[in-house]
Amino acid sequence: MGRFCNHKLLLNCCNFLFLICGTILIVSGFYLFTDTKRILLSRLLAATSERLNDLPEPLFYYISVGLAMAGLIAVLAAMMGFWASCLNTYCCLSFYFLTVVVLLLAESVVCLAITLWPHCLGINLDETKMTKALQANYGVPGREQFTVAMDLAQAKFGCCGMISDSDYEISLWRLQPYGQRDWVVPLTCCILDNPGDKKSHLDPKPANESMCQSFEKKDYTQYRFTLPCLSYLDNWYRQQYVIFLAASLIIAVVEFCVLLSITLACTRISTKKVQVQSFMELRPRVKRRQSIVENVYEPEVELRMAEEPRGAIIHGVPSDISEDFKEVYIQPRDLYKNRYNTTFKPISSDYSVPTTRSYLV
C-alpha cells in the first residue's frame, strides 16, 4: 500500500483530474460558442444595462471565450503540475501551488460576483426595466440582435411581451414606422404552423394571422400567446446559473485537492531531508565504532595504547576510547565462575582424609 499511496501518485491523480476539468472547460466553451440560440437569448439578460447592451456581441459570447481561455490555462497548469511532480522540488511545487491558488481565487471572485451582485454584471430582470427595454429596442434599427432575441424567446417559450401582449401598444415598433402598422403584435406572438422548425423565429408562419392580429380578446385567444416571457426568461437564467455554479464547485473541489496533494508532497520532501541529515550526522559515529570493534581484539593495540600518550592513534583507533569502548564492547560472562555441582557425585575435597593418624592403643 505504501507504493500505491505515496505522495507522487496522489499528486499525479489530482493533476489528471485537473487536466480533465480544463479539457471539459475548453469543450464547453466551444460548445457554447456554437450554440447560437443560447448566446442570442443572453442578449435579453443584459437589456437593462447600457454598457452591456452596447456591446457588439451578447453576454454569453464573451463567457464562451472566457471558458475556453480558463480551460486552456487549467490544462497548462496541470501539465506544469506533472512536471513539478517529476522534479519533486520546493521551487517547482511552490510555483504550481501559487498558480492553482490564483486560479481558485479568480474563480471564487467571479462566482461571488454572479451570486451576490448580479447587477454589477448588468443582469437585472426587473419587470419595469425589462418592459421599457422591450418598448425602446424592439424593431428599432441598430437593435437587430435584441429584436431577433425577443422573437426567439416568444417562439421558443410560447409567450408574448415581457409582462403581457399589451407591451407593444406603446412601443417604438408601433408608434414609429418601423414595423407593419396593421400588426398589433409581432408574428412570433402568434401560434405557428412551424413550431418545430429551428428557424421558426426568423420565418414565422402563423396558423391564422388575421385572428392573431385581432383587437378583440375573444378572437385572438386561441391564436395568440398571452403568457408573459419574463417568467420564462427568469427560469432559463436560473438554469444557466445553476449549471455554472455546479461546474465551478466541482472545479474548486479538484483545485482544493491539488493544493492538499502539493502540501503533502512538500511535507514529504522536508521529512526526507531531515532523515538524510540525521543519517549523515550518524554515519561518522557508526564508522568509528565499527573500527573500534574490528581492532579491539588485536593484542598489540591494547599494549600500545598503554604505552602511547593519550590521544595518539594506533591502527586507526584513538587511545582515549575507554568511554566509547565501554559503550560498544561488552565483556563475556565468566563461565567458570560460581560453578555448581549438579552431578550428585561426591567431591574429594569435601571428604579428605587427614594425613596424621592416631591409633588407639
N, C-alpha and C positions, 0 to 999 in steps of 0.2 A: 504493500500500500504506500510505502514511503516513496517508491519510484513514480507511482502514478499520481500522487497527491502533492508533488513538490510545487514550489512557488513558480517555477518557469512554466509548467504545464497549466497552472491556473491562470497565469498572465496571458499565455497564448490563447487559451479558450475565451477569455474575456475580450481579447483583441479580435478574435474571429467573430464573436457576436457583434462587436462594434463595427467591424467591416461589413457584416450583413446589414446592419442598420443603415450605414452610409449608402450601401448599394440600393436599399429599398427607398431611401430618400431621393436618390438620383432618378430611379424608375418612376416614383410618384411625381416628381417634378415634370418629367417628360409626359407622363400620362395627363396631368392637369393642364399642361401646355397644349395638348392636342384635344382636350375636352372643351370645345368652343362654347357649348351651351352653358356649362358651369361658369366659365370665365365671363360670358356675356351677362349672366344673371348677377354676378358680383358688381356690375355697374350700378344696379339699383341700391345695393347696400351703402354705397358711398355717395348717393344722390344728394344727401343733406349737407355734405361737406364741399365747400367751394374749392379747396385745394385739390382734393381727390377727384372731384368731378371735372376739373380742368385737365387732368392727366390724359395723355393720348391713348392710354390703354386701361382696361378695367383693373380692379384691385387684385383679382386672382391671377392675372397675368404676371404681375411682379412677385406674387407669392410663389408661383411655379418656378420662376427663375431663382428665387431665394432658396427654395427647397433643393433644387439641383446644385446650387453652389454649396449649400450646407452639407449635402451628401458627399460632394467631391472633397470638401475639407475633412469630413469624417473618415473617408476612405484613405486619404493621405496620412491622417493622424494614426489610423490603425496600422498602416504599413510602417510608419515610424515606430509604433509600438512593437511590432515584430523585430525590427532592427535593434531596438533598445533591449528587448528580451535576449537576443543573441549576444550582444556585447555585455550585458549584465553589469553596468557601471552606474555609479551615482549620477554622473553628469547626464547621461542619456535618459535615465529613468526620471530624473528631476525635470528635464525639459519636456518629456512626454506628459508628466504629471501636470505641469503648468498649462500645456496645450489643452488637455482634457478639462481642466478647471475653467479655462477661459470659455470653451465651448458650452460647458454646463451653465455658467453664469449668463452668457448671452441667450441661451435657450430659456432660462428662468425669467429673464427680463422681458422677453417677447411674450411669454405665456402670462405673466402678471399684467402686462400692458393690455393684452386682449381680454383678460378676465376682469380686471378691476377698473380699467379706464378705456372702454371701447370707443368712447367719444374722442379720445386722443388720436385714434386712427381714422376718425370720420365715420364710424359705424354708429348710427343713431336712428332707430326705426320708430321715431315719434310720429303719431298719426297726422298731426297738423303739418309738420315739416315735410313729411313724405307726400302729403296731398298737394302742398304748394310746389314741391319739386315736380310732381306729375303735371300740374297745370302750367308750369313755366317752361318745361323741357320737352314734353311730348309733341312730336310733329314739327318742332322748330328746326330750321336749318342750322347745321353745325352740331346738333344733338342727335345725330342719327343712331349712335350706339344706344343712347337711352331709349329712343323710340323702338328700336328692334328688341332691346332687352325687355321692355314692357309688353310688347306683343308676344314675346316668347313666354313670359310669365303667365299672361292671360290664356294663351293656347295650351300651355302645359298643365297649369293648375285648374283651369276651368273657372276663371274669375274675371271680374271686370272692375277696373279702377282700384284705387288704394283703399278707400273706405266703402264706396258704392259706385254704381254706374253713373251717378249724377255728378261725379268729379269732373267729367268732361264738359259739362254745361258752360262753365265759366273759364275754361282753359283757353290758352292761346291757339290751340289747334282748331277750336270752334270760332273764337272771336276774330282771329286773323285768317286771311285766305290761304292757310297752309294745307288744309285738307278739303275733303268733299263737304260742301255746305249742306247737302241733303242727308248727311250721315249724323246720327245722334251719338253713336259710339263707334269706335274702330271695328273693323270686321273680325278682329280676333276676339272680341267680346261675344260674338255670335257662336251658336252651336254649329260646328263644322261637319262637313261630309268627309273630310280627310284628316281626322284627328291622329291617325297612326303614321302619317307622313312626317318624316324627320324635319322637313322644311315647311311644315304647315303654317308656321308663324310668318313666313315670308310670302307665301301664296295661299292665304286663307280662302276657303270655299264654303260660304255659309249654306246651311240647309235651306233657309228661307230668308233671303236678305231683306225683303220688304217688311216682313213681320218683325224681324230683328230690329230694324231701324224705326219701328213704330213708336209713337209717343204714348200710346195707351198701354198701361201695365198689363191689362188682361190679354193684349195681343202679343206682346213680346216675352211673356213669362216663360213659355215653352221653347223659345227660340233664342234666348239671350241668357248669358251667365249673369247672375245677380250677386254672387258671393264676393266679398272683398279680397283683394290679393295680398293685403298687408299681413294677414294672419298666416297665409301660406309662405310668404317670404320670411316671416319670423321663424316658423318651424324649420324651413330649409336652412336658414342661417344657424340655428341651434344644432342641426345635424352636422353641418360642416365644422362647427366649433367643437362638438364632442369628438369627432374623428381626429381633429388636430390635437386636442388635449390628450387623447388616448395615445396617439403616436408619440407625442412629446414626453409623456410619462414613461413609456417603455424605453425610449432612448435615454432618458435621465437615469433610470434604474441600471441600464447597461453601463453608462458612463460612471455611475457610482461604484459598480462592481470593478470596473477598470481601475479606479482610484484605490480601492481597497487592495487589489492584487499588486499594484505598484508599491503601495506601502508595505505589504508583506514581503515583496522582493527586496526592498531596501533594508528591511529588518533582518532578513536572512543574510544579506551581504555584510552588515555590521557584525552579526553573530559570528560569521566565518572569519572575519578579520580579527576579532577578539580571540578566537580559538587558535588561529595561526600565530598571533603574537605570544600567547601563553606557551604554545609548543616551542617556539623559537627561544623563549627565555628558559624553558625547562631542559632543552636539549643539551647545552653545555654541562649542566649539573649531572645529567644522566650519563654522558660520556665519561665524566670524571669519576663517577662511582664505578662504572664498568671497568675502567682501567685499574682502579684500586682492587677490585675483586679479582681481576686477572693476575695481578702481580703480588697479591698478598701471601701466596703460598711459596714464593721463592725464598729460600733460606738466606740468600745473600742480602735481600732487601732489608730484612729486619736488623741484621748486624750493621749494615752500612748506615741505616737510619740512626742507630745508636751512636755511631762514630761521627757522622757528619753533623754540622751545625744545623740548628733549627731553621727551616725554610729552604734547605737545599733540596734538589730534585734528583732522585735516583731511579733510573729506568722509567722516567715519566711519572713517578709517584712522589709527591712532596713529603718531606719528613714530618711535617706537622699535620698528620692525618689522624691523630688519635681520636678526635671527636667524630670525624666522618667515618673512620674505621669502626668505631663503636656502633654507629648507626647502621652500617652496612653488614659488617661481619658479626655473626653470632657463633660463639664457640660451641662445639658439640658437647653433648652430655657425656659425663664420665660413666661409662657402662660398668666399670668395676668398683664403683663406689657404692657403699651400702648394699652390698650383695648379700642376699639372704639365702639360707639353706632351705631348699624345697624338695630335697630327695629323701628326706627322713632317714638318712644314714648317719650313724654316729661319727662325730668329728674326733679325730685322735687327740687334738689339743684339749678337748673337754674331759677326756678320760686318761690323762697322762699318769704314768707310774712313777713315783718318786725314786730318785737314784739311790738314796740311803735306805738301807733296810735295817729293820730292828727285829731281832729274833727273841722270842720269849723262851726263856730258859725254864 
